[in-house]
Amino acid sequence: MANQRHKLWYSIISYIPNLITYERVNIGIIIGNPETNEITYSLLPERSKKFRYFFWNSIERKIYKNSVEYLEFLLKKIQVKPTIFQVAHYEADGDWNNFLGGKISENIVFSKIHFAITDNDINIFNNLISTYIGDDFFPKQNSNIITLKKHVYEIFESNKLINTKLKSNLKIKPSAELPLKFEMDYTYFTQKNQVSFIQIGPKQSQINEWYKNNVTLLSKNSDNFSINMVIKEDDYENPNQTFKPFLRDLESDERVKPTIVTNKDSLSKLVKNAGEAIPISEWNTEDKSYIA
């Protein structure tokens, strides 16, 4: 699969609790695509252990919380309407109040804008997090680092497919005789009324269950549905994980179609197919006994 390299800009976000001593700590990363003006960002929550010895009192912590919440409010507005964001036209320093459309706290500082060439937005973003922030400072149960599941959701949502053509978390019962149910991440119906499932690769600890569920569904049903398996290239090629042998075994059934995510365009075919699908309101599931 050919990778399409493209340009990204990025900036490191720092916080300065005391403008006299001017001690600062890196609290976030923002990256953007200069062609589409789309952005992705991640900011440390106020309870991050990185601030354990950084705030002197609860007032300083509250000021940080309020400052970051307002910054996130501005960034979320830009994610909804990215065309207003023109930071990519600047090669170094810029007026971030102007970029963001609101006056941010003077305690928040953006680094000079840097550019990178990449074929994998997810990797470069997570590498920036590791280098400038530290993975360990994000809560494991609520990490803001880009995940594949979040990446897929944002692409489908930006194309207005969810709840129109794509149904999320559809419950599946592979066999009437078995007390087994599980969920498909996304489902759509083709114009020929064929079911097409989309599954996002699970965590390593869940691979055995993921494999068992799919084997059961495939073996117990002869219907001409398809299962699109979406997996990050890093996970697929990682020798310490078991995606590759399990997926290759599942692919022995021609209904299983892998999508290995290497760059932002890897999901373009799925987006196109889902866009051409039957609206959810017109689904006919009468002969689809495996849909719970």
N, C-alpha and C positions, 0 to 999 in steps of 0.2 A: 504494500500500500504506500503510495507516494505521499510524503509529507509536504505541506505547503507552508513555507516559512513566511512570516509576516512581521511587521513592526509593532512593538508595544512601547508605551511610555510608562514610567513608574515614579513614585515619590515616597519617601519615608516620612511618616507622621510622628512627631515628637511632642512631648508635653513638658512644660516648665512651671513647676509649682511656685517657685520664687523668682520673680523677675530681677531681683537684685543679685543673688548668687548665680542665677542663670544655669543652674544644674538642670540637665534634661534627661529624659528617658524615652526611648523609642516605644511607641504605643500602637503603631499601626502601619499598614501598607495600603497603597492605592495603585492600581494599574488600570490602563485604559487602551483602547484601540483607536488610533488616530483616524482610521477610515470610517468607523461607525459611531465614534464618540461614546461607546458603551464603556462602563467602568465596573470594576470589582474592587472591593475594599474589605479590610478586616481591622477591627479595633479591640484593644484589650478591655475586658470588663473591669469595673472598679474594684471588684473583689479578687482580682488576679494576685497570685502570690508574689508577682514581680514588684508590687507596691508595698510589700510587708514592712520595709524599712525606709520607704520613700516619703510617705505622708506623715507629718508630725501629729496631726490630730484629725478628728472627724470632720471638721470644717473644710480642711484641705481636700479630703476625700469627696465630700459633697460637691465642692466646686469642680473637681475633676468630672464627677458623674454628670453634672448639669452641662458642662462644656462639651463632653463627648456625645451626650444625648442630642444636643442641638446640632452638632456636626453631623451625626447620623441622620437627623431629620433632613438636612440639606442634601446629603448624599443620596438618600432614598428618593428625593424629588428628582434628582438628576438621572437616577436609574429608570424612572418612569418616563422621563422626557430627556433623553440623552443629547438631543440636538442643541440644547442650550449650553452645553459644556464644550468650551473651545480651548482647554488647557494645552492640547496637543500642538497648538501653533507656536508655543513658547519653548525655547531650547534650554532655558536656565531658570531664573527667578521669574515669578509672576505674581499678580495680585489675586490671591486665592479668595478674598472676599468677593471680588468681581466674578471669578470663575464659579463660585458656589452660589452666588445670588443672595448672600446674606453675610452679616458681620460675625465672624467666628471669634472665639475668645483669644485674647492676645497670648494666652498661655499655650496655645496650640500652634505648632510650627511645622510647615511642610519643607522638605529638603528641595534642592534644585531638581528639576525634572530631568530624568535620565531616560535613555532609549535602549531597547534590546531587540534583537531579532530572534524569533523562536518559532517552533512548529508545535509547541505544546503549552498553552496558556496556563493550564492547571499546574504543571511542573514548575514553571518559572515563578508563579505566585507563591506556591508552597516553599520553594527554595528561598525566596525573599523573606518569607515569614521565619524560616529556620535561621537565616543569616542575621537578620536585623532585630528580630523580636525574641525568638526562641519558642519552639513548639511546646515546651513544658509549661509555658505560662498561660496557655489557653485551657480552660476547663475541658476535660476529656468528654464529658457528657453534653457539652454545649459549645463545641469548638466552632469558631468562625472560619477556620481554614476551609478552603474550597473542597468539597467532596464531590465524587462523581454524581451522587444522587442529586445534590443541589445544582450542579452544573446542568444535568439533564432537565431538571425541573425549570430552571431559568430559561433554557432554550425553548422548551415547549410553551411556557407561559408567555414569553415574548412574542411567540407566533399565534397566541390566542387559541391554542388547541385544547387546553385542559378544560373539561366540562362542556366542550362543544363537540369535538371529534374524539378526544381521548378521555377515557374514564380511569381515574386513579384508584388503586387499592381494591380492585375487583376481586371478590371472594370466589375461589375455585374449589370444587369438590370432585376430585379425579374419578371417584368410583362410588356408586350408591352403596356398595357392600362394605366400604372401608370408612372408619371414623377419622377421616383425614380431610382437613381444609387448610388452605393457605391463600395468600393474596398475590396477585400480579401487580407490578408497579403501575403499568398502564395497559389499556386495552383499546383497540379500535376495530371497526368492522369495515372491510373493503367493500367496494361497489358490487362485488359478487356475493356479498353477505357472508364472507369468510372471516372468522375471528383471527385477529393478529395481536398476540401478546408482546409486551415489552418488559423484559426483566433486567434490572440493574445488578451487576455482580455484587454478591454479599461480602460481608467480612469473612476473613479466613476461618474464624470460629464457627461460621454458619454454613460453610461450603457443603459439608456432608448432608445436612438437612435440605439445602437447596437442590443438591443432586438427587436425593431420594424423592423429593416432591415432583421434580420434572420427569424422572424415570417412570414414576407411577402414572402421571398424567399421560405421557406418551404411550405407555404400554396398555393402558386401560381404555384408550379412545382412538378410533380410526378416523375421526373427523379431520377434514383437511384444514386445520388451523395452522398457524405458524407461531413460533416463539423466537423473538429477536433478543438475543443475549448481548447486553451492553456491558463491556468490561474494559477497564483502563489497560493500556498497553503495559505499563509497569507491573501491574498485578498479574497479567497474563504471562509475562516473561520472567517473573520473579521465581527463581529456583526453590525458594523457601515456601512457596504457595502451591496449591494443587489445582488451580483453575484450568491450566492447559490440559492435563490428562482427562479431567472430568468433562470439560467442554468438548474435547475431541470425541469422547465416547458418545456424548449426547448428539453430536453432529452426524453420527451414523444414521440418525433419523433425518430425512431430508426436510422435515418441517422446522428443524432448528437452524437458525441463521445467526451467526456471530457478527457483532459490530465491535471491533477493537478501536477504542478511542485514542487517537494519537494527536489530534489537533481540533480546532474549533469547527472544522468542516466535516468531522467524522460522522456527525448525526444528520447531515443534510438529506440523505436518502430517506431516513426515518421520518424526518420533518415533512418531506415532500409526500410520502405515502400517507401519513396521518392527515395531511391537509386535503387529500383527495378522498378521505374516508366518508362513510355515511354519518350524518349527525346522530348523536346519541339518542335524540328524541325519536329517531326512526328505526332503532335497533329491533330486530326480531330474534328472540332467544329461545323460541319454543323448541327447536330441535337441538339446542346446545345444553345437554343434560349436565355437563361438567361445570356450567356456570351456576354457582350456588344461589 
